[in-house]
Amino acid sequence: MGLDRRNFIKIAGLSTLGLAGKPAVDAIARIRLPEEAPLTAKRWAMVIDLRKCRENPDCNEACIHACHKVHNVPDFKNPKDEIKWIWEERFEHAFHDQSQEYADESHRELPALVLCNHCDDPPCVRVCPTEATWKRDEDGVVMMDWHRCIGCRYCLAACPYGARSFNWRDPRPFIEEIEPDFPTRMRGVVEKCTFCEERLARGEMPACVEACDAGALTFGDLEDPESRVRELLRTHFTIRRKPGLGTQPSVYYII
């Protein structure tokens, strides 16, 4: 596997400064290459089996903790300032438009895991004036560039799912244990779930999927007819959040 752009520039800089030769070779030797090939898809999607979540009520907390830990999500211990990438929401709040008059709706009082829906037509992308958020053409992941975010919060207003958080305060003092392999953010920027794009690049599944012992979260390629995601969609009735808006969410729920 070749060098990434950042490390290539680093080594090129050493050569430019007249430090080529053994120091440059040593620098190349210190570069840690991924152990596994990156995971790729034409369109990443997730299926969440709420039946398994209900059967394993403690599992949701494990998924949330795993995501927030690896992504340096702060805990302000104050709902007003809360930063969340994945969280629990009451079913009736997350799916207020999914109601049937005569159906057994006992599940409506139970929590559901919610996160960024990585929409096929994301309204947040359309309103961002600096292109700090965009949808990747290669796999449909809705990304964030915190360095380009100017804190205008247009994306918060445009997102119909409440999937974005704004750092009203400096988050760094409120991170219990900083994960050195993932960047921390700063006051005045928006953040959200990115489907663990950095883990996919290392050949790893999203942290929430890996942490889910109940097997309630399934991640895969929506465009691959043989993927586990497509198998679940063929064999189970699934719903999505606010489908009438036409955003085409990539997160599906089995109820």
C-alpha positions, 0 to 999 in steps of 0.5 A: 500500500502506498503512502497517503498524501500527508505522509508523502508531503512530509517525506518530500519536505525532508528531502527539500530541506536536504535531509534525504538519505538515511533520515528520510528512510527512517521517517518512511519506516516509522509510518504506520500503514493500515493492517487491513484493506479499507472497507468500501461500498457504493452506498453505506447503510445501517439496519437497526433491529429495535426488537433486539434493542428491546431484548437487550436494554443495556446494549444501547448504552454500550453502542453510545459509549463506544462511539463517543469514546473513539470520537472524543465526544465531550460530556458536559453533563448538561442537556443544554450543551449536549453533543451527541453522535448517536443517542437514545430517543423515545420511539414516538418522538423519533417516528411520530409519523409512524402510527397505526390506529389499531396496531399494538403500539407498546413499543412506542414508549421504548427508546430507539437508537438514532444518529445521522441518517446519511441521506441520499439527498441531504438538506444540510449539504445544500445549505452549508455556505463553506462546503464544510459538510458534503456527501461523498460520491463514492459511498454516500457518507455525509462528511464534516470538515471542522476546519471549514465550519464557520459555526453558522448553524444553517445545517442544524436548521436544515437537518430534520432529524436533529442529528447535528450538535453545536459546540457552544463551549470548548469541548476539550476539558470535558473529554474524560480520556482523549483518543489520540488517533481522532481529532478533537474539536473546538468551540463554535463548530458543528459535529455529527456521526460520520459512519466512522469513516476513519475506521472504514479506511482502516478496514474496521466496522463502525464503533457502534456496530462493533460494540453491539453484543446483541447484533442489533446493528448491521452495516453494509452496502445498500447497492450490493444485492448480496449484502447482509443489509439488503438481505434484512430489507428483503426479509423484514418490514422496515421503516425510516425516519420521516420518509415523507421529506424525500431525503432518502435516509440510509438508516433503516429500522426493524420494529 
